[in-house]
Structures are given as structure tokens and as C-alpha cells.
Amino acid sequence: MINNKKGFFITFEGGEGAGKSTQIKMLHEYLSNEGIASILTREPGGTKGGEAIRELLLTGEGDKWDPVSEVLLFSAARREHILKEIFPALSRGQWVLCDRFSDSTVAYQGYAYGSKSVSLEEIDILYRISVGNFYPDLTIVLDIPVEEGLSRVKGRNEAINRFEAKEIEFYEKLRSAYISISKSNPDRCVLIDALRSKEEINSEIISLVKRRFC
Ligand code: T5A
């Protein structure tokens, strides 16, 4: 679908409260200070339609959607995002920094729901339909013990969403899923210890980005 990509596509992944939003903003600011144009976006969301789907997905009861319905909704939002925001920005030469992307679908809908999870084959088929043969240049996976991530989320004093009120086993499966995804995609994913100060993590991410792309 894209044939004139000039910028780099970097995704941030990890469990609840791992610090993705914090770190993505810090990298965005660093790139801007270096004179590198980048856009900061998120999933689900990033477009008008995607943000409307985000509202459907994140609000309401925990069991409001069947896991397959969730994958279909995330995929629809992703398709809009790819076509209307991500590909155009990469073609203009901007870097795209995305808070969550397809690894979230694999980790949440493909693993964390246990016996109710959607098969990885089905998730892959929907990825090919909605995105095609296109993948991030780099995925930063922030790893944090479950209790610490959840305590950070609670400490924010914001309303919690549908994915922040699950049983503890859900988050343990999620953490294992991200470790497994990182090990299975060593060229694309880098697992980062998020149980450190914001500045230490930011400095490791900047070194990584410089080594890969600058
Ligand atoms: N989802 C998404 C799916 O199920 N499938 C999918 O395909 C996709 C794309 C999105 C939800 O959708 C689900 C996953 C998600 O549950 P969201 O609101 O975007 O929901 O939620 P999250 O992405 O989980 O974002 P959070 O805001 O909850 O967590 P972050 O971004 O990881 O953490 P952040 O940066 O907001 O930090 C949390 C708190 O910790 C502090 C921050 O200041 C903040 O208060 N903090 C630190 N404190 C100490 N030390 C550090 N190093 C810190 N870093 C941050």
C-alpha cells in the first residue's frame, strides 16, 4: 500500500501503566530538538473515526465486547489510521511515533483473554486485510511488574477504562505475551526495563534510536 516511505515508524508497547505515553512524549520532544519532524499518535485512535471507535472500546462494562468483536473494531480503527495518518506522514518524510499498535492486539486479544482469546492466525489475517505487508521499523516494549504498573495507573487519579479493571491473571498473561512477542521478533522489538526513572528509560531509548536511525 505504501511505496514512498521516507520516515521511520516507531511503536511503543507494554502493559498498563508501563510508561508508554510518558516515554513517547519524551522521544517526540528529543526529535523535535534535533530538528527531526515527527508526529505522535495512538491506537486505538489517531483519526476522527478511530477516536470514535476508541470511545466504543474503552468505555462501559469489561465484558461489553466479545474478543473477536474487539479485534474487528481495533482493526477498523487501525485501517483508518494507517491510510489517513501513518502512511501520509511517512511519505512526507516525518517519523511516526505510535502509542500502541498491532502487538497490543496480539497481546491483549490474542493471549491475555486465555481460553477466550482470538487465534493468532485470525489476528494475522485481519492485520493483512487492514494493514497489508507493512510493519514498524522499531517497537519499544516497556516491561514492568504487573503490580507496579497498576499502581502507577491508580496513582494518576484518572477514571480507569475497560482494560484497566481486569483480574490480575489477565495482566500476568499480558506481560508474558509481550516478553514472548519481543523474543519472537528480535530484529524489530526491544524489551526495556521500565522499573527505572523516566530519565534513565528515556536515555536508553534515545541511544537505541540513534544507533538504529541516525
Ligand atoms: N488495546 C489497544 C487492546 O486491547 N488492543 C489493541 O489492539 C490496542 C491498540 C488503550 C487500551 O486499549 C487496549 C490496551 C489499553 O488498555 P490507553 O488509555 O491508551 O488504553 O491505555 P494505555 O496504553 O495502557 O496507557 P496508560 O496511560 O494506562 O499507560 P502508559 O501510557 O503506559 O503509562 P503513562 O506514561 O501514562 O504512565 C502512567 C503513570 O506512571 C507515571 C506517569 O507519570 C503516570 O502517572 N510514570 C512513572 N512513574 C515512575 N517512574 C517512571 N519511570 C514512570 N513512567 C511513567
Residues whose N, C-alpha, C, O or C-beta is under 5 A from the ligand:
A	BS01	T5A	G15 E16 G17 A18 G19 K20 S21 T22 E43 P44 F74 R100 F101 S104 T105 Y108 R152 V153 R156 F163 A194 R196 S197 K198
